[in-house]
């Protein structure tokens, strides 16, 4: 009887403010919750290639006494792999920012958490399976049309405190750094880099939230907190095209600052919480599908 291969997810340390980090750690947690055997494998960004880099990489492998501390979320089931856990049958999951196949794995699943090439270079290898966090992340001409894979869990710190004295605006840049700034954010509070607790407080103090990033869930969090949530367009020509590539934005968010969009966001804000619960449930189903497809291909 053939032993079921395990999953090794190549990931940075857990960062509650990094969507990519959260997704990678959540994948391990969800896989283990489904009865699979999944581990984190800490990535190491080495300054150079060649023999020195190879030696340093081996010294820093999980389980080595030279390895640096690696942060995980104690609320998640995310064991860190030992060298013995990585075998020829392991299915290794790389995010799109990982160049090539540094672990020299036989079975590679490439997870596109953002559109490759927009912010970082990419290098894929032959025989990879492709999955995407959303259609906005895909390059169909390369992947052939990646399969959806995402998991999302609402952070309970975000809720409407119903404060009577809301005023002013806040904004986030993240992956919208290439866009021209609009006058509405000139004197607004920038939330990039703040903790979730700090951001939740700002969302409950401000009237309006502007996002230059068209795919961040902070837009939904702002709506839940009672903010007028606005995405600054630039990638897509219309709301319809944006929603086609980012379905969670169909309620509670204005795509641009037109009166019609602002009214749509206000009128549908009450639907956002249920939409996010639907998204969470759908995410678990995408992980189940991921397991089925990878077992068929590599199992």
Secondary structure, DSSP 4 states (H G I P E B T S, - for coil): -PPPP-EEEEEPPP-TT-HHHHHHHHHHHHHHHTT--EEEEE----S--SHHHHHHHHHTSTT-TTPPP----TTS--PBPPGGG--TT-EEEEETTS-S-TT--SEEEEEESS-TTSSS-----TT-EEEESSGGG--HHHHSSPEE-------TT------S---SEEEE-GGGTTSPPPGGGTTSEE-TT--HHHHHHHHHH-SEEEES-SS-THHHHHHHTT-EEEE---SSSSHHHHHHH-GGGGSSEEESS-HHHHHHHHHHGGGHHHHHHHHHHHHHHHHHHHHHHHHHHH-
